Amino acid sequence: MKKYVCTICQYEYDPAVGDPDSGVAPGTAFEDIPEDWVCPTCGVSKDQFEVVEE
């Protein structure tokens, strides 16, 4: 699964870790996160994230 980074604050969403504090379990692909999820660091919506090119 691909990692995504917030274009505003550079928070990196890693699907292996998820975002347990926001109810997103480890192993959850970015595409499967609910649409109302926001960046846990700066609060922007999912559309402000880009794929991390490895």
SULQUIJO-V605198 format. One record per residue. RES is the residue in one letter. SS is DSSP state (helix for helix, strand for strand, loop for the rest). D_LAST is the distance of its C-alpha to the last C-alpha in Angstrom with 2 decimals. Layout:
RES/SS/D_LAST
RES/SS/D_LAST
This chain:
M/loop/11.59
K/loop/8.94
K/loop/9.01
Y/strand/10.78
V/strand/12.00
C/strand/15.60
T/loop/16.23
I/loop/19.51
C/loop/19.07
Q/loop/15.34
Y/loop/15.95
E/strand/12.91
Y/strand/13.89
D/loop/12.77
P/loop/14.58
A/loop/15.47
V/loop/17.45
G/loop/18.59
D/strand/20.97
P/helix/24.22
D/helix/26.13
S/helix/25.82
G/loop/26.56
V/strand/23.12
A/loop/23.03
P/loop/20.24
G/loop/18.68
T/loop/19.03
A/loop/16.46
F/helix/16.01
E/helix/18.06
D/helix/20.80
I/loop/21.35
P/loop/24.74
E/loop/24.93
D/loop/26.93
W/loop/24.29
V/strand/23.50
C/loop/21.14
P/loop/22.80
T/loop/22.56
C/loop/23.78
G/loop/25.03
V/loop/23.45
S/strand/22.95
K/helix/19.98
D/helix/20.04
Q/helix/18.85
F/strand/15.34
E/strand/12.28
V/strand/9.14
V/loop/6.18
E/loop/3.77
E/loop/0.00
